[in-house]
Amino acid sequence: MRLIIREDPTAVGEYIGNYICKRINDFAPTPERPFVLGLPTGSSPIPTYKHLIKLVKEGKLSFKNVVTFNMDEYVGLPRDHPESYHTFMFRELFSHIDIPPAQVNILNGNVKNLIGECKAYEAKIKAMGGIELFLGGIGEDGHIAFNEPGSSLASRTRIKTLAYDTILANARFFNNDIAAVPRMALTVGVATVLDSREVVVVVTGQRKALALSQAIEHGVNHLWTLSALQLHPWGLIVVDEDATAELHVKTVKYFKSIERVQDEVEAMHAKLQAEGVEDDQVGSMD
Ligand SMILES: O=P(O)(O)OC[C@H]1O[C@](O)(CO)[C@@H](O)[C@@H]1O
């Protein structure tokens, strides 16, 4: 796992936006072989989305051959509600880029058969050949997507009852009316995220600092589901200075030293891939 530290949320968004841009361009997607991208909602990814929009407008990036799968959606909130994740994604990203709407996948929390919806979502991800890069956000309790504390680390897309902490945190999007926040969501599972070939997680702000330290300085456990990223060979967390507030100085120093050689490792990885060496022979970048 790698940890990249940037000054503030804007710099974090620029880093992740450029990173995703490079991954998509290196992949050279076509209609027959699209780049499959997982995406989150929340306030943390907004600077990344702003930067991706800028790159598309500058002609440096195209989503024409990108297929997206969102992490989660509330249950029972109308699709056109201003706080549905469907509305959020079109408002913050999809309406400003060149992605064909048919290539956007977002769970539908308004169907009768919610279990069927979740199974079909997993099947569609599989049919697309799996997710190339999953960008994720976390909650203050360390949940990734809506995999609340106590979620199985082997979980798949399913219905999830939101933790009270999450309902409180998300009330800010519902005029601080706790009663207006949906109680349930559909979410990809921890295992769905870990199945992706690469996972990038954005963590900004001091209120996420405890979750970050629990996820990277302690063992893998189901109470801080982001900690499962330790099991992934290609995990990257990009944070701002505020989010490092609970980390040990030696942890910060360690990851900063890794970043210094990051470019060399990436160059080596690209060279080995060009020579046809499989990913698992290359090893991780931690
Ligand atoms: O970035 P914010 O606003 O803290 O929101 C994070 C929330 O968004 C989510 O990514 C929901 O998809 C959750 O992981 C988390 O609850």
The ligand as an ORCA input file, in Angstrom:
! r2SCAN-3c Opt
* xyz 0 1
  O     -16.408     12.612      1.507
  P     -17.426     12.729      2.557
  O     -18.380     13.842      2.333
  O     -16.896     12.656      3.925
  O     -18.355     11.452      2.392
  C     -17.880     10.185      2.449
  C     -19.021      9.281      2.240
  O     -19.255      9.018      0.926
  C     -19.164      7.640      0.688
  O     -18.069      7.475     -0.149
  C     -20.475      7.225      0.160
  O     -20.376      6.735     -1.093
  C     -18.943      6.911      1.935
  O     -17.844      6.095      1.926
  C     -18.832      7.994      2.928
  O     -19.905      7.863      3.792
*
